[in-house]
């Protein structure tokens, strides 16, 4: 009985490691390199809001102050 349990555990471990080793990582996106410094004007970009509407930074230029915040790993599996 103990031998059968040990064999089953070994088989499960082998299967687990085989599956995790064969899992492919999603491709990494290239990160744009910039030479921006503190105080430089930000380049124009477009981002969607939580409702899917796109907003451009240039839409706010001269009208409002914009604060862009990044939440590292928010709503991601990592």
PDB file as gemmi writes it, atoms N, CA and C in Angstrom:
CRYST1    1.000    1.000    1.000  90.00  90.00  90.00 P 1                      
ATOM      1  N   UNK A   1       0.828  -1.195   0.000  1.00  0.00           N  
ATOM      2  CA  UNK A   1       0.000   0.000   0.000  1.00  0.00           C  
ATOM      3  C   UNK A   1       0.875   1.263   0.000  1.00  0.00           C  
ATOM      4  N   UNK A   2       1.872   1.309   0.895  1.00  0.00           N  
ATOM      5  CA  UNK A   2       2.748   2.479   0.965  1.00  0.00           C  
ATOM      6  C   UNK A   2       3.543   2.638  -0.326  1.00  0.00           C  
ATOM      7  N   UNK A   3       3.943   1.490  -0.905  1.00  0.00           N  
ATOM      8  CA  UNK A   3       4.707   1.549  -2.144  1.00  0.00           C  
ATOM      9  C   UNK A   3       3.854   2.120  -3.274  1.00  0.00           C  
ATOM     10  N   UNK A   4       2.593   1.739  -3.322  1.00  0.00           N  
ATOM     11  CA  UNK A   4       1.687   2.237  -4.355  1.00  0.00           C  
ATOM     12  C   UNK A   4       1.461   3.740  -4.198  1.00  0.00           C  
ATOM     13  N   UNK A   5       1.302   4.223  -2.974  1.00  0.00           N  
ATOM     14  CA  UNK A   5       1.123   5.662  -2.723  1.00  0.00           C  
ATOM     15  C   UNK A   5       2.380   6.417  -3.136  1.00  0.00           C  
ATOM     16  N   UNK A   6       3.548   5.868  -2.795  1.00  0.00           N  
ATOM     17  CA  UNK A   6       4.808   6.520  -3.159  1.00  0.00           C  
ATOM     18  C   UNK A   6       4.961   6.576  -4.674  1.00  0.00           C  
ATOM     19  N   UNK A   7       4.599   5.493  -5.358  1.00  0.00           N  
ATOM     20  CA  UNK A   7       4.687   5.485  -6.821  1.00  0.00           C  
ATOM     21  C   UNK A   7       3.719   6.496  -7.430  1.00  0.00           C  
ATOM     22  N   UNK A   8       2.533   6.602  -6.868  1.00  0.00           N  
ATOM     23  CA  UNK A   8       1.544   7.558  -7.372  1.00  0.00           C  
ATOM     24  C   UNK A   8       2.026   8.992  -7.184  1.00  0.00           C  
ATOM     25  N   UNK A   9       2.617   9.259  -6.023  1.00  0.00           N  
ATOM     26  CA  UNK A   9       3.139  10.609  -5.767  1.00  0.00           C  
ATOM     27  C   UNK A   9       4.276  10.934  -6.723  1.00  0.00           C  
ATOM     28  N   UNK A  10       5.153   9.973  -6.943  1.00  0.00           N  
ATOM     29  CA  UNK A  10       6.254  10.198  -7.885  1.00  0.00           C  
ATOM     30  C   UNK A  10       5.717  10.470  -9.286  1.00  0.00           C  
ATOM     31  N   UNK A  11       4.713   9.702  -9.706  1.00  0.00           N  
ATOM     32  CA  UNK A  11       4.129   9.905 -11.027  1.00  0.00           C  
ATOM     33  C   UNK A  11       3.493  11.285 -11.134  1.00  0.00           C  
ATOM     34  N   UNK A  12       2.814  11.714 -10.086  1.00  0.00           N  
ATOM     35  CA  UNK A  12       2.204  13.045 -10.091  1.00  0.00           C  
ATOM     36  C   UNK A  12       3.258  14.139 -10.152  1.00  0.00           C  
ATOM     37  N   UNK A  13       4.345  13.966  -9.409  1.00  0.00           N  
ATOM     38  CA  UNK A  13       5.420  14.961  -9.441  1.00  0.00           C  
ATOM     39  C   UNK A  13       6.050  15.043 -10.823  1.00  0.00           C  
ATOM     40  N   UNK A  14       6.296  13.894 -11.440  1.00  0.00           N  
ATOM     41  CA  UNK A  14       6.866  13.893 -12.788  1.00  0.00           C  
ATOM     42  C   UNK A  14       5.920  14.591 -13.760  1.00  0.00           C  
ATOM     43  N   UNK A  15       4.632  14.291 -13.661  1.00  0.00           N  
ATOM     44  CA  UNK A  15       3.644  14.926 -14.532  1.00  0.00           C  
ATOM     45  C   UNK A  15       3.597  16.435 -14.299  1.00  0.00           C  
ATOM     46  N   UNK A  16       3.615  16.848 -13.040  1.00  0.00           N  
ATOM     47  CA  UNK A  16       3.587  18.273 -12.701  1.00  0.00           C  
ATOM     48  C   UNK A  16       4.780  19.002 -13.307  1.00  0.00           C  
ATOM     49  N   UNK A  17       5.993  18.444 -13.114  1.00  0.00           N  
ATOM     50  CA  UNK A  17       7.182  19.113 -13.635  1.00  0.00           C  
ATOM     51  C   UNK A  17       7.214  19.094 -15.161  1.00  0.00           C  
ATOM     52  N   UNK A  18       6.691  18.039 -15.767  1.00  0.00           N  
ATOM     53  CA  UNK A  18       6.638  17.986 -17.230  1.00  0.00           C  
ATOM     54  C   UNK A  18       5.698  19.058 -17.772  1.00  0.00           C  
ATOM     55  N   UNK A  19       4.560  19.246 -17.111  1.00  0.00           N  
ATOM     56  CA  UNK A  19       3.600  20.259 -17.567  1.00  0.00           C  
ATOM     57  C   UNK A  19       4.121  21.668 -17.360  1.00  0.00           C  
ATOM     58  N   UNK A  20       4.747  21.927 -16.223  1.00  0.00           N  
ATOM     59  CA  UNK A  20       5.246  23.285 -15.974  1.00  0.00           C  
ATOM     60  C   UNK A  20       6.451  23.604 -16.841  1.00  0.00           C  
ATOM     61  N   UNK A  21       7.270  22.603 -17.167  1.00  0.00           N  
ATOM     62  CA  UNK A  21       8.434  22.847 -18.020  1.00  0.00           C  
ATOM     63  C   UNK A  21       8.007  23.131 -19.457  1.00  0.00           C  
ATOM     64  N   UNK A  22       6.890  22.514 -19.880  1.00  0.00           N  
ATOM     65  CA  UNK A  22       6.456  22.717 -21.265  1.00  0.00           C  
ATOM     66  C   UNK A  22       5.575  23.942 -21.441  1.00  0.00           C  
ATOM     67  N   UNK A  23       5.141  24.564 -20.330  1.00  0.00           N  
ATOM     68  CA  UNK A  23       4.297  25.760 -20.436  1.00  0.00           C  
ATOM     69  C   UNK A  23       5.117  26.894 -21.031  1.00  0.00           C  
ATOM     70  N   UNK A  24       4.567  27.529 -22.041  1.00  0.00           N  
ATOM     71  CA  UNK A  24       5.283  28.621 -22.689  1.00  0.00           C  
ATOM     72  C   UNK A  24       4.905  29.944 -22.054  1.00  0.00           C  
ATOM     73  N   UNK A  25       5.884  30.791 -21.892  1.00  0.00           N  
ATOM     74  CA  UNK A  25       5.665  32.131 -21.388  1.00  0.00           C  
ATOM     75  C   UNK A  25       5.175  33.001 -22.537  1.00  0.00           C  
ATOM     76  N   UNK A  26       4.246  33.945 -22.263  1.00  0.00           N  
ATOM     77  CA  UNK A  26       3.814  34.851 -23.331  1.00  0.00           C  
ATOM     78  C   UNK A  26       4.988  35.718 -23.789  1.00  0.00           C  
ATOM     79  N   UNK A  27       5.005  36.103 -25.063  1.00  0.00           N  
ATOM     80  CA  UNK A  27       6.115  36.926 -25.552  1.00  0.00           C  
ATOM     81  C   UNK A  27       6.137  38.286 -24.855  1.00  0.00           C  
ATOM     82  N   UNK A  28       7.332  38.765 -24.583  1.00  0.00           N  
ATOM     83  CA  UNK A  28       7.515  40.064 -23.947  1.00  0.00           C  
ATOM     84  C   UNK A  28       7.351  41.159 -24.992  1.00  0.00           C  
ATOM     85  N   UNK A  29       6.656  42.230 -24.613  1.00  0.00           N  
ATOM     86  CA  UNK A  29       6.523  43.362 -25.520  1.00  0.00           C  
ATOM     87  C   UNK A  29       7.777  44.220 -25.409  1.00  0.00           C  
ATOM     88  N   UNK A  30       8.180  44.772 -26.531  1.00  0.00           N  
ATOM     89  CA  UNK A  30       9.341  45.652 -26.543  1.00  0.00           C  
ATOM     90  C   UNK A  30       9.012  46.943 -25.808  1.00  0.00           C  
ATOM     91  N   UNK A  31       9.934  47.400 -25.008  1.00  0.00           N  
ATOM     92  CA  UNK A  31       9.756  48.638 -24.257  1.00  0.00           C  
ATOM     93  C   UNK A  31      10.382  49.771 -25.060  1.00  0.00           C  
ATOM     94  N   UNK A  32       9.594  50.804 -25.281  1.00  0.00           N  
ATOM     95  CA  UNK A  32      10.100  51.960 -26.024  1.00  0.00           C  
ATOM     96  C   UNK A  32      11.155  52.673 -25.183  1.00  0.00           C  
ATOM     97  N   UNK A  33      12.262  52.995 -25.798  1.00  0.00           N  
ATOM     98  CA  UNK A  33      13.322  53.708 -25.087  1.00  0.00           C  
ATOM     99  C   UNK A  33      13.195  55.192 -25.397  1.00  0.00           C  
ATOM    100  N   UNK A  34      13.256  55.985 -24.352  1.00  0.00           N  
ATOM    101  CA  UNK A  34      13.166  57.435 -24.522  1.00  0.00           C  
ATOM    102  C   UNK A  34      14.334  58.098 -23.806  1.00  0.00           C  
ATOM    103  N   UNK A  35      14.493  59.327 -24.088  1.00  0.00           N  
ATOM    104  CA  UNK A  35      15.526  60.105 -23.428  1.00  0.00           C  
ATOM    105  C   UNK A  35      14.880  61.241 -22.646  1.00  0.00           C  
ATOM    106  N   UNK A  36      13.714  60.982 -22.088  1.00  0.00           N  
ATOM    107  CA  UNK A  36      13.003  62.005 -21.321  1.00  0.00           C  
ATOM    108  C   UNK A  36      13.701  62.246 -19.994  1.00  0.00           C  
ATOM    109  N   UNK A  37      13.663  63.477 -19.586  1.00  0.00           N  
ATOM    110  CA  UNK A  37      14.221  63.864 -18.287  1.00  0.00           C  
ATOM    111  C   UNK A  37      13.125  64.559 -17.495  1.00  0.00           C  
ATOM    112  N   UNK A  38      13.324  64.674 -16.214  1.00  0.00           N  
ATOM    113  CA  UNK A  38      12.365  65.375 -15.367  1.00  0.00           C  
ATOM    114  C   UNK A  38      12.167  66.781 -15.903  1.00  0.00           C  
ATOM    115  N   UNK A  39      10.910  67.179 -16.070  1.00  0.00           N  
ATOM    116  CA  UNK A  39      10.589  68.506 -16.569  1.00  0.00           C  
ATOM    117  C   UNK A  39      10.339  68.552 -18.075  1.00  0.00           C  
ATOM    118  N   UNK A  40      10.718  67.487 -18.809  1.00  0.00           N  
ATOM    119  CA  UNK A  40      10.451  67.447 -20.252  1.00  0.00           C  
ATOM    120  C   UNK A  40       8.949  67.320 -20.495  1.00  0.00           C  
ATOM    121  N   UNK A  41       8.497  67.829 -21.632  1.00  0.00           N  
ATOM    122  CA  UNK A  41       7.107  67.663 -22.025  1.00  0.00           C  
ATOM    123  C   UNK A  41       6.897  66.221 -22.452  1.00  0.00           C  
ATOM    124  N   UNK A  42       5.843  65.621 -21.926  1.00  0.00           N  
ATOM    125  CA  UNK A  42       5.563  64.221 -22.254  1.00  0.00           C  
ATOM    126  C   UNK A  42       5.122  64.101 -23.702  1.00  0.00           C  
ATOM    127  N   UNK A  43       5.534  63.038 -24.378  1.00  0.00           N  
ATOM    128  CA  UNK A  43       5.060  62.822 -25.748  1.00  0.00           C  
ATOM    129  C   UNK A  43       3.578  62.465 -25.730  1.00  0.00           C  
ATOM    130  N   UNK A  44       2.892  62.751 -26.818  1.00  0.00           N  
ATOM    131  CA  UNK A  44       1.470  62.448 -26.889  1.00  0.00           C  
ATOM    132  C   UNK A  44       1.269  60.938 -26.930  1.00  0.00           C  
ATOM    133  N   UNK A  45       0.256  60.458 -26.233  1.00  0.00           N  
ATOM    134  CA  UNK A  45      -0.100  59.045 -26.263  1.00  0.00           C  
ATOM    135  C   UNK A  45      -1.595  58.910 -26.042  1.00  0.00           C  
ATOM    136  N   UNK A  46      -2.125  57.755 -26.359  1.00  0.00           N  
ATOM    137  CA  UNK A  46      -3.553  57.462 -26.207  1.00  0.00           C  
ATOM    138  C   UNK A  46      -3.706  56.234 -25.323  1.00  0.00           C  
ATOM    139  N   UNK A  47      -4.616  56.311 -24.342  1.00  0.00           N  
ATOM    140  CA  UNK A  47      -4.904  55.189 -23.453  1.00  0.00           C  
ATOM    141  C   UNK A  47      -6.409  55.043 -23.295  1.00  0.00           C  
ATOM    142  N   UNK A  48      -6.889  53.806 -23.152  1.00  0.00           N  
ATOM    143  CA  UNK A  48      -8.321  53.607 -22.913  1.00  0.00           C  
ATOM    144  C   UNK A  48      -8.648  53.728 -21.430  1.00  0.00           C  
ATOM    145  N   UNK A  49      -9.858  54.213 -21.120  1.00  0.00           N  
ATOM    146  CA  UNK A  49     -10.301  54.224 -19.727  1.00  0.00           C  
ATOM    147  C   UNK A  49     -11.028  52.913 -19.435  1.00  0.00           C  
ATOM    148  N   UNK A  50     -11.573  52.793 -18.241  1.00  0.00           N  
ATOM    149  CA  UNK A  50     -12.208  51.544 -17.838  1.00  0.00           C  
ATOM    150  C   UNK A  50     -13.474  51.224 -18.629  1.00  0.00           C  
ATOM    151  N   UNK A  51     -14.029  52.211 -19.330  1.00  0.00           N  
ATOM    152  CA  UNK A  51     -15.208  51.978 -20.164  1.00  0.00           C  
ATOM    153  C   UNK A  51     -14.839  51.718 -21.625  1.00  0.00           C  
ATOM    154  N   UNK A  52     -13.543  51.798 -21.946  1.00  0.00           N  
ATOM    155  CA  UNK A  52     -13.097  51.545 -23.307  1.00  0.00           C  
ATOM    156  C   UNK A  52     -12.939  52.796 -24.154  1.00  0.00           C  
ATOM    157  N   UNK A  53     -13.289  53.968 -23.607  1.00  0.00           N  
ATOM    158  CA  UNK A  53     -13.133  55.215 -24.358  1.00  0.00           C  
ATOM    159  C   UNK A  53     -11.656  55.602 -24.387  1.00  0.00           C  
ATOM    160  N   UNK A  54     -11.170  56.004 -25.555  1.00  0.00           N  
ATOM    161  CA  UNK A  54      -9.771  56.402 -25.692  1.00  0.00           C  
ATOM    162  C   UNK A  54      -9.589  57.876 -25.364  1.00  0.00           C  
ATOM    163  N   UNK A  55      -8.534  58.160 -24.656  1.00  0.00           N  
ATOM    164  CA  UNK A  55      -8.180  59.533 -24.284  1.00  0.00           C  
ATOM    165  C   UNK A  55      -6.754  59.800 -24.735  1.00  0.00           C  
ATOM    166  N   UNK A  56      -6.542  60.992 -25.326  1.00  0.00           N  
ATOM    167  CA  UNK A  56      -5.204  61.398 -25.732  1.00  0.00           C  
ATOM    168  C   UNK A  56      -4.690  62.442 -24.750  1.00  0.00           C  
ATOM    169  N   UNK A  57      -3.404  62.366 -24.463  1.00  0.00           N  
ATOM    170  CA  UNK A  57      -2.802  63.347 -23.569  1.00  0.00           C  
ATOM    171  C   UNK A  57      -2.968  64.753 -24.132  1.00  0.00           C  
ATOM    172  N   UNK A  58      -2.862  64.900 -25.429  1.00  0.00           N  
ATOM    173  CA  UNK A  58      -2.964  66.228 -26.046  1.00  0.00           C  
ATOM    174  C   UNK A  58      -4.353  66.845 -25.857  1.00  0.00           C  
ATOM    175  N   UNK A  59      -5.372  66.024 -25.566  1.00  0.00           N  
ATOM    176  CA  UNK A  59      -6.715  66.555 -25.302  1.00  0.00           C  
ATOM    177  C   UNK A  59      -6.740  67.428 -24.046  1.00  0.00           C  
ATOM    178  N   UNK A  60      -5.810  67.196 -23.137  1.00  0.00           N  
ATOM    179  CA  UNK A  60      -5.792  67.921 -21.861  1.00  0.00           C  
ATOM    180  C   UNK A  60      -4.731  69.022 -21.815  1.00  0.00           C  
ATOM    181  N   UNK A  61      -3.864  69.069 -22.800  1.00  0.00           N  
ATOM    182  CA  UNK A  61      -2.762  70.023 -22.779  1.00  0.00           C  
ATOM    183  C   UNK A  61      -3.284  71.457 -22.688  1.00  0.00           C  
ATOM    184  N   UNK A  62      -2.835  72.178 -21.686  1.00  0.00           N  
ATOM    185  CA  UNK A  62      -3.239  73.555 -21.479  1.00  0.00           C  
ATOM    186  C   UNK A  62      -4.579  73.721 -20.779  1.00  0.00           C  
ATOM    187  N   UNK A  63      -5.281  72.624 -20.494  1.00  0.00           N  
ATOM    188  CA  UNK A  63      -6.596  72.703 -19.859  1.00  0.00           C  
ATOM    189  C   UNK A  63      -6.587  72.189 -18.428  1.00  0.00           C  
ATOM    190  N   UNK A  64      -5.918  71.083 -18.197  1.00  0.00           N  
ATOM    191  CA  UNK A  64      -5.922  70.451 -16.882  1.00  0.00           C  
ATOM    192  C   UNK A  64      -4.551  69.888 -16.576  1.00  0.00           C  
ATOM    193  N   UNK A  65      -4.307  69.671 -15.288  1.00  0.00           N  
ATOM    194  CA  UNK A  65      -3.107  68.950 -14.896  1.00  0.00           C  
ATOM    195  C   UNK A  65      -3.401  67.458 -15.008  1.00  0.00           C  
ATOM    196  N   UNK A  66      -2.439  66.704 -15.495  1.00  0.00           N  
ATOM    197  CA  UNK A  66      -2.618  65.262 -15.663  1.00  0.00           C  
ATOM    198  C   UNK A  66      -1.589  64.546 -14.806  1.00  0.00           C  
ATOM    199  N   UNK A  67      -2.063  63.569 -14.033  1.00  0.00           N  
ATOM    200  CA  UNK A  67      -1.179  62.720 -13.243  1.00  0.00           C  
ATOM    201  C   UNK A  67      -1.378  61.304 -13.749  1.00  0.00           C  
ATOM    202  N   UNK A  68      -0.307  60.685 -14.210  1.00  0.00           N  
ATOM    203  CA  UNK A  68      -0.370  59.325 -14.707  1.00  0.00           C  
ATOM    204  C   UNK A  68       0.251  58.424 -13.658  1.00  0.00           C  
ATOM    205  N   UNK A  69      -0.512  57.462 -13.182  1.00  0.00           N  
ATOM    206  CA  UNK A  69      -0.054  56.563 -12.133  1.00  0.00           C  
ATOM    207  C   UNK A  69      -0.031  55.144 -12.656  1.00  0.00           C  
ATOM    208  N   UNK A  70       1.044  54.428 -12.391  1.00  0.00           N  
ATOM    209  CA  UNK A  70       1.156  53.030 -12.774  1.00  0.00           C  
ATOM    210  C   UNK A  70       1.063  52.179 -11.521  1.00  0.00           C  
ATOM    211  N   UNK A  71       0.174  51.205 -11.553  1.00  0.00           N  
ATOM    212  CA  UNK A  71       0.046  50.251 -10.451  1.00  0.00           C  
ATOM    213  C   UNK A  71       0.677  48.944 -10.919  1.00  0.00           C  
ATOM    214  N   UNK A  72       1.866  48.684 -10.444  1.00  0.00           N  
ATOM    215  CA  UNK A  72       2.627  47.510 -10.881  1.00  0.00           C  
ATOM    216  C   UNK A  72       1.863  46.251 -10.482  1.00  0.00           C  
ATOM    217  N   UNK A  73       1.648  45.398 -11.450  1.00  0.00           N  
ATOM    218  CA  UNK A  73       0.995  44.093 -11.292  1.00  0.00           C  
ATOM    219  C   UNK A  73      -0.458  44.188 -10.840  1.00  0.00           C  
ATOM    220  N   UNK A  74      -1.089  45.337 -10.975  1.00  0.00           N  
ATOM    221  CA  UNK A  74      -2.503  45.446 -10.616  1.00  0.00           C  
ATOM    222  C   UNK A  74      -3.345  44.727 -11.649  1.00  0.00           C  
ATOM    223  N   UNK A  75      -4.260  43.913 -11.211  1.00  0.00           N  
ATOM    224  CA  UNK A  75      -5.173  43.152 -12.071  1.00  0.00           C  
ATOM    225  C   UNK A  75      -4.429  42.241 -13.039  1.00  0.00           C  
ATOM    226  N   UNK A  76      -3.290  41.719 -12.631  1.00  0.00           N  
ATOM    227  CA  UNK A  76      -2.543  40.782 -13.454  1.00  0.00           C  
ATOM    228  C   UNK A  76      -2.227  39.547 -12.623  1.00  0.00           C  
ATOM    229  N   UNK A  77      -1.968  38.435 -13.288  1.00  0.00           N  
ATOM    230  CA  UNK A  77      -1.663  37.227 -12.528  1.00  0.00           C  
ATOM    231  C   UNK A  77      -0.290  37.256 -11.883  1.00  0.00           C  
ATOM    232  N   UNK A  78       0.593  38.201 -12.279  1.00  0.00           N  
ATOM    233  CA  UNK A  78       1.958  38.219 -11.729  1.00  0.00           C  
ATOM    234  C   UNK A  78       2.006  38.899 -10.437  1.00  0.00           C  
TER     235      UNK A  78                                                      
END                                                                             
